[in-house]
Amino acid sequence: MDSTADWARIMFNDLYGTNINGIRVVSFDSHGWLSGNATGDRIDAGHDLTFVDVLYNSTVTKTGDIVGFFKGNNVFRHTKMFVDVELQIDMGQPNVYVVLMLAGAGTTTFQFINKQTGVIVWQDSENGRTFTQYLIRSMPPQVFFTKETIETTLVIAVIIGGVISIVVLNPIPIRRPRNNRSHDDDDGVL
């Protein structure tokens, strides 16, 4: 997460703690801050973590598989954090989803990055408003298994663009100035 908010979370199950959303966390591995953290800032990552929110003027307690951070109320400095997770994706569903939670002010960018390739497989940026928001974000399960490939149409487009560039930048035929030598030069006489 890359954020200027005071806290944000991503929950990998639904609001009732079940995994009917198609994404299940197999394991939570390393986690840490990439920038902007201070003493007392906290990263939460784990199975069945309980958290308390004020939602629609009432206090609610929920449990879920979450990744989140908390910098303190009204602390809006820019931070970046990460958590390595191993996910199990249900390919039988047309879409899978996560629940994003944020509050306070600031913008938070949530990203899933394939650790092996470094490719961003999913990203969403949200702006906090002064109250807690629960946002469901769905995606096709195939996004987690994309491979970097060069499409045939891209290769053809690059070749056609190269040929057009050559033709436009190199006018054909190239005209040379006529050689206006006198006839006397041809006979060797001056």
C-alpha positions as CSV (number, residue, x, y, z in Angstrom):
1,M,0.0,0.0,0.0
2,D,1.1,3.5,-0.8
3,S,-0.8,6.0,1.2
4,T,-1.2,9.5,2.7
5,A,-4.1,8.2,4.9
6,D,-3.8,7.6,8.6
7,W,-5.0,4.0,8.2
8,A,-6.2,1.5,5.6
9,R,-6.9,-2.2,5.3
10,I,-7.6,-4.8,2.7
11,M,-9.6,-7.9,3.7
12,F,-9.2,-11.1,1.7
13,N,-12.6,-12.5,2.7
14,D,-16.1,-11.1,2.8
15,L,-17.6,-9.0,5.5
16,Y,-18.7,-12.1,7.4
17,G,-15.3,-13.8,7.5
18,T,-16.1,-16.4,4.9
19,N,-14.1,-17.2,1.7
20,I,-17.0,-17.1,-0.7
21,N,-15.3,-14.2,-2.4
22,G,-12.9,-16.5,-4.2
23,I,-9.6,-15.3,-2.6
24,R,-8.1,-17.1,0.3
25,V,-4.8,-16.3,2.0
26,V,-2.7,-19.4,2.4
27,S,0.1,-17.7,4.3
28,F,1.3,-14.3,5.5
29,D,5.0,-14.0,5.1
30,S,7.3,-11.0,5.6
31,H,6.0,-7.5,6.0
32,G,7.5,-4.0,6.5
33,W,7.7,-0.4,5.7
34,L,9.3,0.9,2.5
35,S,9.2,4.5,3.5
36,G,7.5,7.1,5.8
37,N,7.0,5.1,9.0
38,A,7.6,6.5,12.5
39,T,7.7,5.0,15.9
40,G,4.4,3.6,16.9
41,D,3.2,2.9,13.3
42,R,1.7,-0.5,13.0
43,I,1.3,-3.1,10.2
44,D,-1.4,-5.8,10.8
45,A,-1.3,-8.9,8.7
46,G,-2.8,-12.2,9.6
47,H,-5.7,-14.7,9.6
48,D,-8.8,-14.0,11.6
49,L,-7.7,-10.7,13.0
50,T,-10.3,-8.8,15.0
51,F,-10.7,-5.1,14.4
52,V,-13.1,-2.4,15.6
53,D,-14.6,0.3,13.4
54,V,-17.1,3.1,13.8
55,L,-19.5,2.5,10.9
56,Y,-22.6,4.6,10.4
57,N,-22.3,6.0,14.0
58,S,-22.1,2.6,15.6
59,T,-19.1,0.6,16.8
60,V,-18.7,-2.8,15.0
61,T,-16.3,-5.6,15.7
62,K,-15.3,-7.7,12.7
63,T,-12.9,-10.6,12.1
64,G,-11.1,-11.3,8.8
65,D,-7.9,-12.1,7.0
66,I,-6.5,-8.6,6.6
67,V,-3.5,-6.6,5.7
68,G,-3.5,-3.1,7.0
69,F,-1.6,-0.3,8.6
70,F,-2.3,2.3,11.3
71,K,-0.2,5.5,11.8
72,G,-2.3,7.1,14.4
73,N,-5.4,9.3,14.1
74,N,-4.9,12.3,11.9
75,V,-1.4,11.4,10.8
76,F,-1.4,11.9,7.1
77,R,2.3,11.7,6.1
78,H,3.2,9.7,3.0
79,T,4.0,6.0,3.7
80,K,4.6,2.8,1.7
81,M,4.3,-0.7,3.2
82,F,4.2,-4.3,1.9
83,V,3.1,-7.7,3.0
84,D,4.1,-10.9,1.2
85,V,1.1,-13.2,1.0
86,E,0.5,-16.4,-0.8
87,L,-3.0,-16.5,-2.2
88,Q,-5.3,-19.3,-3.4
89,I,-7.7,-18.1,-6.1
90,D,-10.9,-19.9,-7.1
91,M,-10.7,-20.0,-10.9
92,G,-14.3,-21.4,-11.1
93,Q,-15.8,-18.0,-10.3
94,P,-16.3,-15.3,-13.0
95,N,-15.0,-12.7,-10.5
96,V,-13.3,-12.7,-7.2
97,Y,-13.2,-9.7,-4.8
98,V,-11.6,-8.1,-1.8
99,V,-12.9,-5.5,0.6
100,L,-10.9,-2.2,0.9
101,M,-11.4,-0.3,4.1
102,L,-10.2,3.3,4.7
103,A,-11.1,6.3,6.6
104,G,-9.8,9.8,7.4
105,A,-8.4,11.9,4.7
106,G,-5.7,11.0,2.2
107,T,-5.3,8.7,-0.8
108,T,-4.4,5.0,-0.6
109,T,-3.2,2.9,-3.5
110,F,-3.7,-0.8,-3.1
111,Q,-1.6,-3.1,-5.3
112,F,-1.1,-6.8,-5.9
113,I,2.4,-7.3,-7.4
114,N,3.7,-10.7,-8.6
115,K,6.8,-11.1,-6.5
116,Q,8.6,-13.2,-9.0
117,T,8.1,-11.0,-12.1
118,G,7.5,-7.6,-10.4
119,V,4.4,-7.1,-12.6
120,I,1.5,-5.2,-11.0
121,V,-1.5,-7.6,-11.5
122,W,-4.1,-5.3,-9.9
123,Q,-4.2,-1.8,-8.5
124,D,-6.8,0.6,-7.1
125,S,-6.5,4.1,-5.6
126,E,-9.1,5.4,-3.3
127,N,-9.6,8.7,-1.4
128,G,-10.6,8.6,2.2
129,R,-13.5,10.6,3.5
130,T,-13.8,11.4,7.2
131,F,-15.9,8.2,7.9
132,T,-15.0,4.5,7.5
133,Q,-15.7,3.2,4.0
134,Y,-16.0,-0.5,3.0
135,L,-15.4,-0.8,-0.8
136,I,-15.8,-4.1,-2.6
137,R,-13.4,-4.4,-5.6
138,S,-13.9,-7.3,-7.9
139,M,-11.6,-8.6,-10.6
140,P,-11.4,-11.6,-12.9
141,P,-9.4,-14.4,-11.3
142,Q,-7.2,-14.6,-14.4
143,V,-5.4,-11.3,-13.5
144,F,-3.4,-13.3,-10.9
145,F,-2.0,-15.6,-13.6
146,T,-1.2,-13.2,-16.4
147,K,2.2,-13.6,-18.1
148,E,4.1,-10.9,-19.9
149,T,3.8,-11.7,-23.6
150,I,4.2,-9.7,-26.7
151,E,1.1,-9.8,-28.7
152,T,1.3,-10.6,-32.4
153,T,-0.7,-7.5,-33.3
154,L,1.8,-5.4,-31.4
155,V,4.7,-6.9,-33.3
156,I,2.9,-6.3,-36.7
157,A,2.1,-2.7,-35.7
158,V,5.7,-2.0,-34.8
159,I,6.9,-3.4,-38.1
160,I,4.3,-1.4,-40.1
161,G,5.3,1.7,-38.1
162,G,8.9,1.1,-38.9
163,V,8.3,0.7,-42.7
164,I,6.1,3.8,-42.8
165,S,8.8,5.8,-40.9
166,I,11.5,4.7,-43.4
167,V,9.3,5.7,-46.3
168,V,8.4,9.1,-44.9
169,L,11.9,10.0,-43.7
170,N,13.7,8.8,-46.8
171,P,12.1,10.2,-49.9
172,I,12.3,7.9,-52.9
173,P,13.7,8.3,-55.4
174,I,16.6,10.4,-54.3
175,R,17.5,12.9,-56.9
176,R,21.1,13.8,-57.5
177,P,22.1,17.0,-59.2
178,R,22.9,16.5,-62.9
179,N,26.6,16.4,-63.7
180,N,27.0,19.4,-66.2
181,R,30.4,18.6,-67.5
182,S,31.4,20.1,-70.8
183,H,31.8,17.9,-73.9
184,D,35.4,19.0,-74.1
185,D,36.1,17.2,-70.9
186,D,34.8,14.0,-72.4
187,D,37.4,14.2,-75.2
188,G,40.2,15.1,-72.9
189,V,40.7,18.5,-74.5
190,L,40.6,21.7,-72.6
